[in-house]
Amino acid sequence: MSSSRQRTLVFVAACTGIIVLYLLHDTTRYRLPLSVPQRPILNTGSQEYRWNGYVEKFPVKTLISLPSRNAQPLPPIQHRFGTGAKPDSNSETRSRQQQVKDVFTKCWKYYSEKAWMHDELSPISGGARDPFGGWAATLVDALDTLWIMDLKDEFHKAAASATNISFSSSSDVTVNMFETAIRYLGGFLSAYDLSGDVELLRKAVEVGNMLLVAFDTPNRMPISRWNWREAADGGLQVAPEKISLAELGSFSLEFTRLSQLTADQRWFDAIQRITDLLESQQNRTKLPGMWPVVVNARDKILTEDTSFTLGGKSDSLYEYLPKEYALLGGSAPVYQKLYESSMSTAISHLLFRPMTPNDTDILLSGDAHVDNSAENQITLDPKGQHLTCFAGGMFGLGGRLFGNSEHVSIGQKLTDGCIWAYEAMKAEIMPEIAHFVPCPGPGDCSWDAAEWEKSVMRQATSADSKTTAEEVISTRKLPPGYTAIDDPRYYLRPEAIESVFILYRITGDSTYREAAWNMFTSISKATDAGFANAGIKDLTAIDANGSLPKDDRMQSFWLAETLKYFYLIFSDPELISLDDWVLNTEAHPLRRPQ
């Protein structure tokens, strides 16, 4: 054999060996610890980026670690149910559970056929939408519901498809970090906690790595509307001067659970810095104890805005305080402190008893506004949001965790208030936003039709100024007790059934099951849109056939939250027991470490 040929064979063998070693090295990539960074891959043509290779510009020198476990078990949350609570012991309960499942499977069927791998199904036209990054939001959001409803074949098919989603790029220029955390990260974590499929945990880590990039700012506060392409190109990032309270403070459950599962402290470190900021300024706001709706993340100032609410743009921050305490097993007392102080303020300034025709002893949660020019005078706006209906469940959970029976009672009254707001409407569904008549005092709440009419006129628009209260009530289709329906839509929202479910699990009171069934029948009938269920544009616009105008959109939380809660309230109470699981604000169950 010639020396030239020998050299050629040696060269070929060497190249082959190098290629084989490279491939072997590459295939071992997923055997590494879940959080080990890999080399970044930036494809400028497709704008794809591997976020676990991102090099931080403002790295943390010393990570804050998860606290040591509390040796004492937490108090039980759930009522001790007997065998009568099990669905197989009651044919009516079994039937109701199955009817909820039937609605879900129909929606899932048409999503699978007409919008697979898209964010949402358009239930009237049969089309698809991508409002959440184009990462198949409905698919990821519904993974745990498929498992809970024992639709295992559908789950495994969906999970296999979900593992192929690329979070390296997005159909959106800017990504909503809050929605990405609660829907995608929460969805993958929950699906993993339920099924044990490690590939779903790897996807959670992938999403978590991407989310952490939005925290790479000089003060480690997050960007809420994140330009992922600028980040991938190496641009400097600064937290926004204006950000909603919920968008700043609603990463805690998802980030904590990811750190628990991976032993990687980066995620817990990120949220603990926000918690420290919340604690340091809690008693320095215009309404001490609570934080305002809008805060300044760039300068870490939480004290300037004058509007306070448990509703939209604030809700999940408060919701997560007792839940984070539970997820950490009681090992971080700061969350009890933040919860108790904020709820003491909310009880004093936001909660009110509405005047109703039957003098019902219920509560609703409004908004508070502080007038700087009048020595911090606090004004209650008796506005009820459907979003705020979560508060009943929050008070119930907080009351159980912290041994506060008064909070459990408040949770019941808030939940009953939302049930009443449903029942009072002709469609038997609560609108997005409405106003009510607050009682003059806790012991003085008899129905007064004249006062109701005066309140209607105070809420009336300038166009109604020359009409009578009776005409406004008739034109606006106001049920007795409602003074205005500011936003008559229904988005397939879950907050009311969420609290009904939690209060049922806490108290064992079967009347909550009956309320849930009435809600379900009203909602499923009104929102049925052929292919699936659609939001309602105007709950007051019932036509001669009893139909309501529909919006061609099925939000992913319809499958992730609303139908899940309806299914669980008619299930064995040990299925997703509140003593074993914490549900995030998208109803994704996260396992409490034992």
Secondary structure as UniProt FT lines:
FT   HELIX           3..27
FT   HELIX           29..31
FT   TURN            34..35
FT   STRAND          42..43
FT   TURN            44..47
FT   STRAND          48..49
FT   HELIX           51..53
FT   HELIX           83..85
FT   HELIX           87..89
FT   HELIX           91..114
FT   TURN            116..117
FT   STRAND          120..121
FT   TURN            123..125
FT   STRAND          128..129
FT   TURN            133..134
FT   HELIX           137..148
FT   TURN            149..150
FT   HELIX           152..162
FT   TURN            163..164
FT   TURN            167..168
FT   STRAND          174..176
FT   HELIX           177..179
FT   HELIX           180..185
FT   HELIX           186..195
FT   HELIX           198..213
FT   TURN            214..215
FT   TURN            218..219
FT   STRAND          225..227
FT   HELIX           228..232
FT   TURN            233..234
FT   STRAND          243..244
FT   HELIX           245..249
FT   HELIX           252..262
FT   HELIX           266..281
FT   HELIX           282..284
FT   TURN            288..289
FT   STRAND          294..296
FT   TURN            297..300
FT   STRAND          307..309
FT   TURN            312..314
FT   HELIX           315..327
FT   TURN            328..330
FT   HELIX           334..349
FT   STRAND          351..352
FT   TURN            357..358
FT   STRAND          364..365
FT   STRAND          367..371
FT   HELIX           372..374
FT   STRAND          377..381
FT   STRAND          383..385
FT   HELIX           386..390
FT   HELIX           391..401
FT   TURN            402..403
FT   HELIX           405..424
FT   TURN            426..427
FT   STRAND          433..436
FT   TURN            442..443
FT   HELIX           449..459
FT   HELIX           462..464
FT   TURN            465..466
FT   HELIX           469..476
FT   TURN            480..481
FT   STRAND          482..487
FT   HELIX           495..507
FT   HELIX           511..527
FT   STRAND          535..536
FT   TURN            539..540
FT   TURN            544..545
FT   STRAND          550..551
FT   HELIX           558..562
FT   HELIX           563..569
FT   TURN            573..576
FT   TURN            578..580
FT   STRAND          581..583
FT   TURN            585..586
FT   STRAND          589..591
//
